[in-house]
Amino acid sequence: MTSETELKDAITRTIVLMYGLMEDGGSYWVYAAVKPSKYQSMLSAQKDGTLDVYDFKPYGEIIVAGKGKAPPDEVTLKVAEMYQTDPSVLLQPITSQNK
């Protein structure tokens, strides 16, 4: 039997915008779709520096990523359209309260 958590993870994602530094010191941004049950552990991994965007599968999926300090507006608008949400919501910093 499928648990409520498994069902929610199968049909729901929390969309997050993350920023980081590449090995060469350049900036990057990533839009990711995080499973609800993995959101807090993803935040913890990000906070303690162990989050690996190259192996994001345990937390969900990478939607799109790119070099630079911020995603282009057209990328944010497309992600918002894909996930039927307000683009301004996607630009809010992730916190333990944003779920």
N, C-alpha and C positions, 0 to 999 in steps of 0.2 A: 504494500500500500504506500502511496506517495504522501509524504508528510507535507504540512502546510508550508514549511520553509523551502522544501524542494520545489513545490509548485510555484511559490512566489519567485524563487530564483530562476525558474524556467521561463517566466513570462514578464518579469520586471527587471529594470536596470536603473541605477542611479548614474546620471551622466556627470562626469567631473572633468574639469580642465586643470591640468597639472603643468608645472614649469620645472625646468631643471637645467643643469649644466652638462655638456658633453665632455668627454675625456680631453678634448683639445681646448676646453674653456669656453666654447661657444654656447649660446642659449638654445633651448628647445622648448616646445610646448606639445602637449598630448591631450586629446580628448579621449576619454575612456568610458566604457559602459561597465559599471561595477554591479555584481550580484548583491542584492540587499543583505544577505547573510554574511558577506565578506567585506562590507563597507568599513566597519570598525577595524578589522585586522589590516585592511589596506591602508587606512589612516595611520595606524600604529607603525606599519612597515615604512611608510613615507616619512614619518616623524623620526624614526630611529635610523634612517638611511639604508634600510635593507630592501626597499622596494625595487624590483627589477622589471623595468618596462619591456625588456626583451623576453621575459618569461612572465607575462601578465595573466596567463590562462587561469591560475588558481583564483583570481579575483574577478575575472570577466574578460572583456575584449577591448583591445585598442581600436578606436574608431578611425582616427586619423592623427597624424603627428607631422611636425615640421620644424625646421630651423627658424630661429628668431625669438624675440622676446614675447610675441603674442601671435595668435592665429590671425590670418586675414579675415576681415569682416565677412567676406563671402563664404568662408569655411564655417564660421560660427552660424551664419544664417542657414546654411545647408544642414548642419548637424541639428539645429533647432527644428528645421522642417522635417528631417528624418524621424526625430523623436517627439514631434508634435508638442513642442514647448516654446516658451517665450525666450528669445535670444538673450535678453538681459539676465535671465536666471542662470544661463550657462557661464556668465562672466563673474559670478559671485565666488569669492574664495571658499574653498572647501573647509568645513569645520565639522566637529562631531555633531553639531546641531543640524546641518544641511543633510537631509536624508531623502 
